[in-house]
């Protein structure tokens, strides 16, 4: 007898976690806007210096003495030393964003290491590392950074190391809480029963399942690092002129607020929009990566 069973439609393959994350993130309009702003800023600071006709320390000796107005030759005017303000803003963004990103990477790696060891091994390891974290949290960050910057010449690599070493504590606590929950899950117990060592359990089984919260923490750390670097440079303890950063551009423009307020508005708005974009991006990633049924 011929088989009269109607062919069934093939079931659609299950949606992957990555696709669900992307779809949820794209629904978060403010987070998408933040990502667009950051991408545009990155493109400008990377390729802008190859387009603008000036160098960050090039001077027009006819304009020395006071800030110049905005015109076709200098879109954001010039500073009191005859240097093009827009060119210095672009170069300053390259330095500030690089310091913020590198500092956030160091903070994320250090916080992940401390949190992973503390949450996985517990006991005296957890007590020692968390008490050290509490001590670091109790120290006012800005005065300590000012002290360190005053003792050592604040070159970009040293500033990155200082910033990264002082903003890792939140990431450590977050990672610790994730490891405390994940180490009791069935897949970890199964891997332990099969003879997996502690480092293998951490790297191969637990850490991949904590990537989502770590990614969000790393994103938010970028904003904190940019704000800290800008504050240091504004106070004169960060990267020193003539190398521009958004912070020391604000410092240099402060005596001319009444005569040329645009010199301070441009780096100030860049800092504001960058930190807002980073925070919006972090909020969107947090909402997209949180587990849902």
Secondary structure, DSSP 8 states (H G I E B T S, - for coil): ----------------HHHHHHHHHHH-HHHHHHHHHHHHHHHHHHHGGGTSSS-TT---GGGTTS-B---SS-TT-B-TTS-BHHHHHHHHHHHHHHHHHHHHHHHHHHHHHHHHHHHHH-HHHHHHHHHHHHHHHHS-HHHHHHHHHHHS---HHHHHHHHHHHS-HHHHHHHHHHHHHHTTSHHHHHHHHTT--HHHIIIIIIGGGGHHHHHHHHHHHHHHHHHHHHHHHHTTSSS-TTS--HHHHHHHHGGGTTT-THHHHHHHHHHHHHHHHHHHHHHHHHHHHS---
